[in-house]
Amino acid sequence: GGGLIASASKDATVRLWDPATAECVGRCVGHMDAVGAVGFGGKTGGRLAAGAADGAPLPATLLSASKDKTLKKWDLSPLLAGGGGGARRGGG
């Protein structure tokens, strides 16, 4: 249990997935064009799948890069706290 996978999308969103259930558990909305890259920040470094069997803590930050020439920083704390739905945009 515990973990997230992030995926970039042509629909200008980032989606967060529960690898155990393959369900979308959140979306990051704010880019104006296709998102081409995502990466988790924080203690786990750049792994896309975090909180794996090694017991590594889940990161509270996600970065995304878009064809709209922006880089966005997302606060995943609300999602990780069980709030569901989505993430808040930090800066960028």
C-alpha positions as CSV (number, residue, x, y, z in Angstrom):
1,G,0.0,0.0,0.0
2,G,0.8,3.7,-0.1
3,G,2.2,5.3,-3.2
4,L,1.4,7.4,-6.2
5,I,2.1,7.4,-9.9
6,A,2.0,10.6,-11.8
7,S,1.2,10.9,-15.5
8,A,1.5,13.8,-17.9
9,S,-1.3,14.4,-20.4
10,K,-2.1,16.1,-23.7
11,D,-5.2,17.5,-22.0
12,A,-3.0,19.9,-20.0
13,T,-3.5,18.0,-16.7
14,V,-1.4,15.8,-14.5
15,R,-3.1,12.8,-13.0
16,L,-2.2,11.0,-9.9
17,W,-2.9,7.3,-9.7
18,D,-3.0,4.7,-6.9
19,P,-0.9,1.8,-8.2
20,A,-2.7,-0.8,-6.1
21,T,-6.1,0.0,-7.6
22,A,-5.2,1.7,-10.9
23,E,-7.7,4.4,-10.0
24,C,-7.2,8.1,-10.6
25,V,-7.0,9.7,-7.1
26,G,-6.3,13.3,-8.1
27,R,-5.7,15.9,-10.9
28,C,-3.5,18.9,-11.1
29,V,-5.1,21.5,-13.3
30,G,-3.5,24.8,-14.4
31,H,-1.4,24.3,-17.5
32,M,-2.6,25.8,-20.8
33,D,-1.1,23.2,-23.1
34,A,0.0,19.6,-23.1
35,V,2.1,18.4,-20.1
36,G,5.2,16.6,-21.2
37,A,7.1,15.8,-18.0
38,V,6.4,15.2,-14.3
39,G,8.5,14.4,-11.3
40,F,8.2,14.1,-7.6
41,G,10.2,16.4,-5.4
42,G,11.2,16.2,-1.8
43,K,12.8,13.3,0.1
44,T,12.3,10.7,-2.5
45,G,14.1,12.5,-5.3
46,G,12.9,12.1,-8.8
47,R,11.1,8.8,-8.7
48,L,7.7,8.7,-10.4
49,A,6.4,5.9,-8.2
50,A,6.9,6.9,-4.6
51,G,6.3,5.3,-1.2
52,A,7.3,1.9,-2.5
53,A,8.0,-1.2,-0.5
54,D,11.3,0.3,0.7
55,G,9.2,2.5,3.1
56,A,10.3,5.8,1.6
57,P,8.0,8.7,2.5
58,L,5.7,10.1,0.0
59,P,6.8,13.4,-1.4
60,A,4.6,16.4,-0.9
61,T,5.7,18.2,-4.0
62,L,5.2,17.4,-7.7
63,L,6.7,19.4,-10.6
64,S,5.3,19.5,-14.1
65,A,6.5,21.0,-17.4
66,S,4.2,21.9,-20.2
67,K,4.3,22.8,-23.9
68,D,2.9,26.2,-22.6
69,K,6.5,26.9,-21.6
70,T,5.8,26.8,-17.8
71,L,7.0,24.7,-15.0
72,K,4.6,24.3,-12.1
73,K,5.1,23.2,-8.6
74,W,2.2,21.3,-7.0
75,D,1.5,20.9,-3.2
76,L,0.2,17.3,-2.8
77,S,-0.3,17.7,1.0
78,P,-4.1,17.9,0.7
79,L,-4.3,14.8,-1.4
80,L,-1.9,12.8,0.8
81,A,-3.8,13.9,3.9
82,G,-6.9,12.2,2.5
83,G,-8.6,15.2,1.1
84,G,-8.8,13.7,-2.4
85,G,-9.6,15.5,-5.6
86,G,-6.5,17.4,-6.4
87,A,-3.5,19.4,-5.5
88,R,-2.8,23.0,-4.9
89,R,-0.5,24.9,-7.2
90,G,2.5,26.2,-5.3
91,G,4.5,28.6,-7.4
92,G,5.4,28.9,-11.1
